[in-house]
Amino acid sequence: MKKLTSLLLAAGFAFATGASAQSNLLNVSYDVARDVYKDYNPLFQKHWKEKTGETVELRQSHGGSSKQARAVADGLEADVVTMNQATDVDFLAEKGLVAKDYPKKFPDNASPYTSTMVFIVRKGNPKAIKDWNDIAKPGTQLIIPHPKNTGNGRYSYLAAWGYALKQPGGNDKAAAEFVGAMLKNAPLFASGGRDATTTFMQRKIGDVLVTFESEAELIAKEFGRGEFEVVYPSLSILAEFPVAIVEKVVDKKGTRKQAQAYLEYLWSKEGQENAAANYLRPRDAEVLKKHAAQFPAIKTFTVDEVFGGWSKAAPAHFKDGGSFDQIYVQK
């Protein structure tokens, strides 16, 4: 009888606690997005709790974008992926983990915010770096993540290539020579965006760090504004950050509803304000206009416009035997 009473009490406790439903989501993301989602997650948790009464536990995993995608393919059970280049989400779509039409599942090509590549230089800009051609000059040390396997590095590489293409007489041969000269100035390749920042700011290696515009503010928060300056080149690349639901995982865990809402809320006013607060350019025109002072006008081009999309750019430049290998072996 005593045992039965204990079981009934346990069942009653389970029922009572079950009244406050709970689920958990894992967001697998790129290296420098830690603060973006660290700030975003409580906003969504509050919104979801008020809307449904359900508590959502949110976990984050960060690293080089391509490495993160491979980890998901190898079994890391992400409910959602929030990457910094389409190739990584395309890779997961090819593996059957993400819907092949994922860009159509959310607005703006499934990219809730954008950024661009800028230069971080030492205080006073001692090397007088103003544009991409200054980075390619002999004697200038460049810090970037590895272009073959990080989104940050790939965007930097393609930004420089596109800049060279758009110069008078620009063509692929001239662009290859230009980017090759630039890469010769890199004493090393960082493993990811945050590692590149640490190399430049803490280890004091390099004259210029090429990184996302949003990283500049994170550097300011961590190291102080007196340690560096931000230089906007005359032309750069528009960086998009695609998001997607990992279909097999949400179906297995029963978290599709929560995962869908988590990503959709990135486009809400609150989600867009969070993007702006983390120096990512909001898609919402009103929010972007409100924060126009922190986003200087800059001429940009897209991967689609110059390279025919990531499906063409990635194999041409970053697969084995692509332009990066051809250029870098000559270093």
Order of alpha helices (4+ residues) and beta strands (2+ residues): alpha-beta-alpha-beta-alpha-beta-alpha-alpha-beta-alpha-beta-alpha-alpha-beta-alpha-beta-alpha-beta-beta-beta-alpha-alpha-alpha-beta-alpha-beta-alpha-alpha-alpha
